[in-house]
Amino acid sequence: MLERIEDYEFKIIDEIGKDLNITQRKISRQIGLSLGMTNILIKRLIRKGYVKVKGLNRRNVQYILTPQGFAEKVRKTHRYLLNTRDLLTFLAKYDKNIKAPEVKIVCSLKDYW
């Protein structure tokens, strides 16, 4: 299945959120992208203001998730949950073995910003 750039951006944000000392090489292995593409996407996230880079020395850097990056992670997680719920509801109409999700998302992101 082909993934969208936004999906990979979310995965990168998620990996940085888990480990501030993670390297680009480790991120690329974890999400299944080439090192070059991972580098391009990290630079894109930096331009968007979701990630900051702190130079530790000449060879090592630390990636820091900004408040905007954290908010984007929350938005993308929320969107993923809604899409999953909608997909399961759709599939439940056609397959009796699949139960429609009973969990309802009771708040919206508007409540937080």
C-alpha positions in Angstrom: 0.0 0.0 0.0 1.4 3.4 -0.9 1.6 5.9 1.9 1.3 9.6 1.6 4.0 12.0 2.5 1.9 13.2 5.4 1.8 9.7 6.8 5.6 9.5 6.8 5.8 13.0 8.3 3.6 11.7 11.2 5.8 8.7 11.6 8.9 10.9 11.8 7.3 13.2 14.3 6.3 10.2 16.3 9.8 8.7 16.3 11.3 12.1 17.4 8.7 12.3 20.1 9.8 8.9 21.5 13.6 9.6 21.4 15.2 13.1 21.2 18.6 11.5 20.5 17.4 9.4 17.5 19.5 9.6 14.3 18.2 10.0 10.8 19.5 6.6 10.0 17.5 5.0 12.8 14.4 7.0 11.8 14.7 5.8 8.2 15.0 2.2 9.4 12.1 2.5 11.7 9.7 3.9 9.2 11.0 2.1 6.1 12.3 5.0 4.0 15.6 5.7 2.5 18.0 7.9 4.4 17.9 10.5 1.7 14.1 10.7 1.7 14.1 10.8 5.6 16.5 13.8 5.4 14.2 15.6 2.9 11.2 15.1 5.1 13.0 16.2 8.3 14.1 19.4 6.5 10.5 19.9 5.5 9.3 19.4 9.1 11.9 22.0 10.2 10.7 24.5 7.6 7.1 24.0 8.8 8.2 24.7 12.4 7.4 21.2 13.8 10.9 20.2 14.6 14.0 22.1 15.8 17.6 21.0 15.4 20.1 21.4 18.2 23.7 20.8 17.3 25.5 18.8 19.9 28.8 18.7 18.1 30.1 18.7 14.5 28.6 15.2 13.8 25.7 14.8 16.2 22.4 16.7 16.3 19.3 16.4 18.5 15.8 16.8 17.1 13.3 18.6 19.3 9.6 18.5 18.8 8.2 22.0 18.9 4.8 22.9 20.4 3.5 23.2 16.8 5.0 19.7 16.1 3.3 18.2 19.1 0.0 19.9 18.1 0.3 18.4 14.6 1.0 15.0 16.1 -2.2 15.3 18.1 -4.2 16.5 15.0 -2.9 13.6 12.9 -3.6 11.1 15.6 -7.1 12.4 15.9 -7.7 12.3 12.2 -6.3 8.7 12.0 -8.7 7.6 14.8 -11.7 9.2 13.0 -10.7 7.5 9.7 -10.3 4.1 11.4 -13.7 4.4 13.0 -15.3 5.4 9.8 -13.7 2.6 7.9 -14.8 0.0 10.5 -18.3 1.4 10.4 -18.4 1.2 6.6 -17.0 -2.4 6.6 -19.5 -3.5 9.3 -22.3 -2.7 6.9 -21.0 -5.3 4.5 -19.6 -8.0 6.8 -21.6 -9.2 9.7 -18.4 -10.6 11.4 -17.1 -7.0 11.8 -18.6 -5.0 14.6 -19.1 -1.3 14.2 -17.0 0.6 16.7 -18.9 1.4 19.9 -16.5 4.0 21.1 -17.4 7.6 20.2 -15.0 10.4 20.2 -16.7 12.8 22.6 -14.6 15.9 22.1 -13.2 17.8 19.1 -9.9 19.4 18.6 -11.7 22.8 18.7 -12.0 22.3 22.5 -8.2 22.4 22.8 -7.2 25.4 20.6 
